[in-house]
Amino acid sequence: MKNLPAKIVGSIVAKKERGATAVEYGIMVALIAAVIITIVATLGTNLTNMFSGVASAI
């Protein structure tokens, strides 16, 4: 019984840490998605220019 307050406080802290971890993972996923979108857009533009150059050369 003497450890009951410590267990209650520990469970509250653990829940808050799980929530913070979920937010951190969400931010990481959003940043990774933004980087992937930027790379794909740039690569698409470069490929379009390359194929246009090849088509005009033919």
C-alpha positions in Angstrom: 0.0 0.0 0.0 2.9 2.3 0.7 4.0 2.2 -3.0 0.5 3.0 -4.4 1.1 6.8 -4.9 4.4 6.0 -6.6 2.6 3.6 -9.0 -0.1 6.1 -9.8 2.4 8.8 -10.5 4.5 6.4 -12.5 1.6 5.4 -14.7 0.6 9.0 -15.4 4.2 9.9 -16.4 4.4 6.8 -18.6 1.2 7.8 -20.4 2.5 11.3 -21.0 5.8 10.0 -22.3 4.0 7.6 -24.7 2.0 10.6 -26.0 5.2 12.7 -26.5 6.8 9.8 -28.3 3.9 9.5 -30.7 4.1 13.2 -31.5 7.8 12.9 -32.1 7.3 10.0 -34.5 4.5 12.0 -36.2 6.9 14.9 -36.8 9.6 12.6 -38.1 7.2 10.9 -40.5 6.0 14.3 -41.8 9.6 15.5 -42.3 10.5 12.3 -44.2 7.4 12.6 -46.4 8.3 16.2 -47.2 11.9 15.2 -48.2 10.6 12.4 -50.4 8.1 14.6 -52.1 10.8 17.2 -52.8 13.2 14.6 -54.2 10.5 13.0 -56.4 9.4 16.4 -57.7 13.0 17.4 -58.5 13.7 14.1 -60.1 10.6 14.3 -62.2 11.5 17.7 -63.5 15.0 16.5 -64.4 13.7 13.4 -66.1 11.2 15.5 -68.1 14.0 17.8 -69.3 16.2 14.9 -70.2 13.6 13.1 -72.2 12.6 16.3 -73.9 16.3 16.8 -74.9 16.5 13.2 -76.2 13.3 13.5 -78.2 14.4 16.8 -79.8 17.8 15.2 -80.7 16.0 12.3 -82.4 
